[in-house]
Amino acid sequence: MASKSQAIAIDSFLDGLKFNRFHLTVLILCTILTAIDGYELYIVGWVLPDLARDFGVSRTAITSAMVAQQTGMLLGAFVIPPLADRIGRPRLLFFCYAGMALSAFAILFTHSLVPFAVCRFVAGFCGTAMIPILVSLASETAPQRLRSTMSTITVSGTMIGALLGALMQGFVLEPFGWRGGFWIAVALPTIMLPFVYFMLPESLRSLAARNPDDPKIQTLARKMDPSREEPVLLHVPPKPERAAGAILLGDVFGPGQRGKTFLMWAITISSFVFITAGVWKTTIFKDVVGLPWPQVALINGVNTVAGFIGMLTIGFFIDRFGFKRVMASTFMLAALFSLLIGLTAPTILMFFAVGLMAVFQHGGQASIPALAAALYPPRSRATGIGWAYGAARVASIFAPLFGAFVLGEGFSPVTIFALLGVPLASAGIFTYWLMSLKGAPQPVRAGHGH
């Protein structure tokens, strides 16, 4: 234990802590907030038929609202994360979740597509950067030996959001209509606003990066280690003299970092291309493989449960064996099982292939923000993660055309799922390449706190 005269570096202080109630509180709050974000951003697809019927338009006409939301998400991915690095994660999270709640509330009073699309633009703008910011907060709070575990558990909240959507469809949509689903979209972030304001802390690393003389640094350190009898004295590096914008750009695109950033973007783009192209999987299983609807529903259930397991567990292995071994092999195995889905369709083995593909694909997707968090320093971490997501959203705009192409060409299940495996394999290759570069993040063996 350090005495009053001994100053401890912030990283040494954080890495020496045992996992305690403070870490658990941050992890639970971040995971719940990620689940809400997942519900908010995907609700339109869940209520689309009822919404189109109420507005008196075709289902394809709702595409304009989805495009508006995607546009908002694209802009928000590049605009909001740098603000989080400048003004603080909890403060910006509060305003963004308030913005999502207000946009959902306004939607309750819309009766046509144009105001509905405007509200979805706002929701997309406020919601798109939540995962990068929440992962930044979780990873910066955690000891380095648990950083990937906390990051990937946080991301797994998106699957909880999907389960909330399924429950809404089953118990709310029919008796209350699409507005019932949006009342939930109002209530969830509104309920969490006091928790964000009063209970969600800023990370110690981020506080020190923005203002080394901030008195909140010592207060927060005492909260993080309540068992320490003596006051903790932290050594905080002086703030760089360069302008904040120059520091941020240097952290992301500076010498020795530019290549890593572009490879990070390539990994994220590859994964998002699979996800956006994969929205056609239900149609492919129904029309190409020829499964009846009950088996299609079973496929979707297997995918959701297995994906949740993959998201929850991959961080544990990354923290012990590193990104290079775990993340690269995870994406390659996902590509292999994608091919096996086509080879085994429509036999019972196809269901096992779907489950294993989901474990590795969702696990790989959850590891992306964890890797980005390890690449960038605290002062620009949210920006680094958010811009990687933004690049992926730009590149994946055209991925949904995949379904129209393969269905129009009459490809077999083997060809279709082999093509879906290509971006997964490329994500694995890019991960291995990135982790082979000098200065790539290395695993930290689990140990005991002080």
Secondary structure by P-SEA (a helix, b strand, c coil): cccccccccaaaaaaaccccaaaaaaaaaaaaaaaaaaaaacccccaaaaaaaaaccccccaaaaaaaaaaaaaaaaaccaaaaaaccaaaaaaaaaaaaaaaaaaaccccccaaaaaaaaaaaaaccaaaaaaaaaaaaaccccaaaaaaaaaaaaaaaaaaaaaaaaacccccccaaaaaaaaacccccccccccccccccaaaaaaacccccaaaaaaaaaccccccbbbbbbcccccccaaaaaaaaacccccaaaaaaaaaaaaaaaaaaaaacaaaaaacccccccaaaaaaaaaaaaaaaaaaaacaaaaaacccccccaaaaaaaaaaaaaaaaaacccaaaaaaaaaaaaaaaaaaaaaaaaaaaacccccaaaaaaaaaaaaaaaaccccaaaaaaaaacccaaaaaaaaaaaaaaaaaaaaaaaaccccbbbbcccccc
